Amino acid sequence: MCEEGVEVKCVPEPDEFNPCEDIMGFGFLRVSVWFVSLLAVLGNVVVLLVLLTSHYKLSVSRFLMCHLAFADLCMGIYLLLIASVDLHTQAEYFNHAIDWQTGPGCGLAGFFTVFASELSVYTLTVITLERWYAITFAMRLDRKLRLHHAAAVMLGGWIFCLLLALLPLVGVSSYQKVSICLPMDTQSTVSQIFILSVLVLNILAFLVICACYFKIYCAVHNPHYRSGSKDTNIAKRMAVLIFTDFLCMAPISFYAMSAVLDRPLITVSNSKILLVLFYPLNSCANPFLYAIFTKAFRGDVFILLSKVGLCQQRAQLFRGQTVSSKGSSGTSQVRREKDKVRKGGSGGQEEAPIHLKKSSGHTCQQTSPEESPSLKT
């Protein structure tokens, strides 16, 4: 590590992209990166474990949340790789710089971070569109989004994100430019177009999300709109999730855009602060915002623990709430059928005409809790 009064010869010569310093140039970053990475990995592993082993049927919302948790898990793995190499090369990174930045480890770390960030943005956009669609067409069961629709959309997203992450490995930009293995090589025109395209796509995704939540806000405040509180509560929770993510990403996008335009407003050393404290913050916050803090997730945890003999009473309580909800739905359905029989089938009386109330040009239909496309909060 370069210090005043100590003569150290660095090869290659230090520049704005490779200053003569450790990967984590500041002491507090060395501690913070371990905390953030472990929180991201453990939080998202718990979410994936609970959602995939839940006794509930895999819904579209749960399916999309699993993809988001996996993307955030990949971000945690990237940070663990960077933190491990920093710990291994502490105070002598200049002896390992070439081997690390030109070796397969840095390429793997860069692949993880680009794939994770783009898949996370893509999945957040799909989650928002799914919420808007579910609330807008809440009374149209024939237009309900099915699991195979979501699977096809996410398959396209995976292919797209994999291609973006692979391009720097085949010469379009490069992960070898800096010690934190981000695609910051903008020397060629193709590399500049690649980085600008990624930034523009992220901005467009943010605009789509803003537009969807504006439409959702207008829908739930429409006096003619009738929807269960479940959809409305989830929309609010998802709004907090989405805007937290993009507020964290805003500084990264701003400074990256200035660097691409050859007007860098921040050095690589200072950008590592953004890398540790802002860039992965959403990967740590997502598991708590959309899963761990929700009532349904807590129920899944208690039921999962009851399988090994723990929290039996709590698990039975959540099971009872589920059965009660289903039972009340079934009872109301039976009562409606009996009312129809009484009105239409007594002794030689004429059948009373049934008038369906219409709202906004569509026939209103009653949906049961199992038919709701959303996740309990």
Order of alpha helices (4+ residues) and beta strands (2+ residues): alpha-alpha-alpha-alpha-alpha-alpha-alpha-alpha-alpha-alpha-alpha-beta-beta
